Amino acid sequence: MAKVIIIEETTKNPITLMGQRAGVCWGANIEDAEKNYKRGLDCIISGHHRVMEYVNVEMILDGYSARVIREWYTHIGGAPTRLQASTRYIKYEDFKYVLPHTVEKNLEAKAVYEETMKTIAESAAKLENEFGIPREDAAMLLPLGMETKIVDKRNLRNLIEMSHQRMCTRAFWEYRELMRDLCNALKEYSEEWAYLVDHYFMPKCDVNGYCTEKKSCGRRPKKED
Ligand SMILES: Cc1cc2nc3c(=O)[nH]c(=O)nc-3n(C[C@H](O)[C@H](O)[C@H](O)COP(=O)(O)OP(=O)(O)OC[C@H]3O[C@@H](n4cnc5c(N)ncnc54)[C@H](O)[C@@H]3O)c2cc1C
């Protein structure tokens, strides 16, 4: 099962840290954790979101498809970084892949899907073992649905921006599930994270009060309505 693992280098008390950083510029007492917390909260409520860039998040995303990770990589605000599992060291015979819910529910579709994955695995192995094709070339056959693993590092502001796009009903279903897993993992990490997720991680229609998508899901009215 796919999972998000929050690494210990992630800021444990993000609101307090934001207040501490802002306090430096205001000549405030930054030794007082309670005051830092209150100042951090004031900053984000007032919309001074630059402070969010001091909050570090490091995590492992494990078992999501290469396809959803490709979408994850489009969120470049604040210059995040990451490492991704190599496709050179995969054992083709048993590479894992994501099974979409729609396919899983349809037995005939499931058989076609699984058979295709099996053929890819067998063909890749054949290219390498029978024809001496280098592994990096045989790996070109690997599908976007294959599972991958990344170690990711970015800031709070980037993740909040991401939530606005990717918690939208129009976003790819696997990305929405990944956002759900991410929110849960962060909420478990600390109380301050639970507050931030509950108040700032939301689809853009909740931020705007109306839907900006051309094809709306109807969760919120369109602006012109
Ligand atoms: C329904 C849906 C369909 C999509 N379809 C596609 C698709 O077909 N193809 C595709 O490639 N993507 C697609 N996307 C992804 C989307 O268009 C963005 O690429 C993705 O959301 C990341 O970009 P971002 O600006 O939201 O986030 P970030 O890159 O993290 O940026 C966050 C914010 O930072 C600021 N910022 C970031 N970079 C700069 C910069 N260089 N200069 C100034 N300000 C900056 C902006 O204010 C931006 O809003 C889709 C997304 C959705 C939800």
Ligand as a Chemical Component Dictionary entry (heavy atoms), coordinates in Angstrom:
data_LIG
# 
_chem_comp.id                   LIG 
_chem_comp.type                 NON-POLYMER 
_chem_comp.pdbx_formal_charge   0 
_chem_comp.three_letter_code    LIG 
# 
loop_
_chem_comp_atom.comp_id 
_chem_comp_atom.atom_id 
_chem_comp_atom.alt_atom_id 
_chem_comp_atom.type_symbol 
_chem_comp_atom.charge 
_chem_comp_atom.model_Cartn_x 
_chem_comp_atom.model_Cartn_y 
_chem_comp_atom.model_Cartn_z 
_chem_comp_atom.pdbx_ordinal 
LIG C1  C1  C 0 -7.247 19.673 -13.240 1  
LIG C2  C2  C 0 -5.768 19.910 -13.498 2  
LIG C3  C3  C 0 -5.263 19.662 -14.748 3  
LIG C4  C4  C 0 -3.907 19.887 -15.029 4  
LIG N1  N1  N 0 -3.431 19.604 -16.267 5  
LIG C5  C5  C 0 -2.114 19.777 -16.541 6  
LIG C6  C6  C 0 -1.579 19.432 -17.799 7  
LIG O1  O1  O 0 -2.292 18.981 -18.695 8  
LIG N2  N2  N 0 -0.260 19.605 -18.025 9  
LIG C7  C7  C 0 0.580  20.139 -17.053 10 
LIG O2  O2  O 0 1.769  20.305 -17.319 11 
LIG N3  N3  N 0 0.091  20.463 -15.837 12 
LIG C8  C8  C 0 -1.216 20.298 -15.562 13 
LIG N4  N4  N 0 -1.685 20.604 -14.317 14 
LIG C9  C9  C 0 -0.752 21.105 -13.340 15 
LIG C10 C10 C 0 -0.820 22.624 -13.122 16 
LIG O3  O3  O 0 -1.090 23.356 -14.265 17 
LIG C11 C11 C 0 0.502  23.140 -12.498 18 
LIG O4  O4  O 0 1.593  22.804 -13.261 19 
LIG C12 C12 C 0 0.688  22.560 -11.141 20 
LIG O5  O5  O 0 -0.463 22.778 -10.401 21 
LIG C13 C13 C 0 1.926  23.197 -10.424 22 
LIG O6  O6  O 0 2.030  24.573 -10.622 23 
LIG P1  P1  P 0 1.608  25.642 -9.544  24 
LIG O7  O7  O 0 1.867  26.969 -10.151 25 
LIG O8  O8  O 0 0.244  25.356 -9.059  26 
LIG O9  O9  O 0 2.586  25.326 -8.285  27 
LIG P2  P2  P 0 4.044  25.856 -7.974  28 
LIG O10 O10 O 0 4.938  25.663 -9.138  29 
LIG O11 O11 O 0 4.500  25.220 -6.707  30 
LIG O12 O12 O 0 3.834  27.388 -7.735  31 
LIG C14 C14 C 0 3.088  27.892 -6.649  32 
LIG C15 C15 C 0 2.921  29.381 -6.830  33 
LIG O13 O13 O 0 4.225  29.980 -6.761  34 
LIG C16 C16 C 0 4.336  31.016 -7.708  35 
LIG N5  N5  N 0 5.360  30.679 -8.711  36 
LIG C17 C17 C 0 5.835  29.439 -9.007  37 
LIG N6  N6  N 0 6.770  29.509 -9.956  38 
LIG C18 C18 C 0 6.884  30.807 -10.283 39 
LIG C19 C19 C 0 7.652  31.525 -11.237 40 
LIG N7  N7  N 0 8.521  30.876 -12.029 41 
LIG N8  N8  N 0 7.483  32.839 -11.327 42 
LIG C20 C20 C 0 6.645  33.491 -10.539 43 
LIG N9  N9  N 0 5.858  32.890 -9.613  44 
LIG C21 C21 C 0 5.985  31.559 -9.495  45 
LIG C22 C22 C 0 2.968  31.196 -8.336  46 
LIG O14 O14 O 0 2.216  32.116 -7.595  47 
LIG C23 C23 C 0 2.357  29.836 -8.175  48 
LIG O15 O15 O 0 0.941  29.858 -8.164  49 
LIG C24 C24 C 0 -3.035 20.388 -14.006 50 
LIG C25 C25 C 0 -3.548 20.635 -12.743 51 
LIG C26 C26 C 0 -4.897 20.392 -12.459 52 
LIG C27 C27 C 0 -5.415 20.637 -11.060 53 
# 
loop_
_chem_comp_bond.comp_id 
_chem_comp_bond.atom_id_1 
_chem_comp_bond.atom_id_2 
_chem_comp_bond.value_order 
_chem_comp_bond.pdbx_ordinal 
LIG C1  C2  SING 1  
LIG C2  C3  SING 2  
LIG C2  C26 DOUB 3  
LIG C3  C4  DOUB 4  
LIG C4  N1  SING 5  
LIG C4  C24 SING 6  
LIG N1  C5  DOUB 7  
LIG C5  C6  SING 8  
LIG C5  C8  SING 9  
LIG C6  O1  DOUB 10 
LIG C6  N2  SING 11 
LIG N2  C7  SING 12 
LIG C7  O2  DOUB 13 
LIG C7  N3  SING 14 
LIG N3  C8  DOUB 15 
LIG C8  N4  SING 16 
LIG N4  C9  SING 17 
LIG N4  C24 SING 18 
LIG C9  C10 SING 19 
LIG C10 O3  SING 20 
LIG C10 C11 SING 21 
LIG C11 O4  SING 22 
LIG C11 C12 SING 23 
LIG C12 O5  SING 24 
LIG C12 C13 SING 25 
LIG C13 O6  SING 26 
LIG O6  P1  SING 27 
LIG P1  O7  DOUB 28 
LIG P1  O8  SING 29 
LIG P1  O9  SING 30 
LIG O9  P2  SING 31 
LIG P2  O10 DOUB 32 
LIG P2  O11 SING 33 
LIG P2  O12 SING 34 
LIG O12 C14 SING 35 
LIG C14 C15 SING 36 
LIG C15 O13 SING 37 
LIG C15 C23 SING 38 
LIG O13 C16 SING 39 
LIG C16 N5  SING 40 
LIG C16 C22 SING 41 
LIG N5  C17 SING 42 
LIG N5  C21 SING 43 
LIG C17 N6  DOUB 44 
LIG N6  C18 SING 45 
LIG C18 C19 SING 46 
LIG C18 C21 DOUB 47 
LIG C19 N7  SING 48 
LIG C19 N8  DOUB 49 
LIG N8  C20 SING 50 
LIG C20 N9  DOUB 51 
LIG N9  C21 SING 52 
LIG C22 O14 SING 53 
LIG C22 C23 SING 54 
LIG C23 O15 SING 55 
LIG C24 C25 DOUB 56 
LIG C25 C26 SING 57 
LIG C26 C27 SING 58 
# 
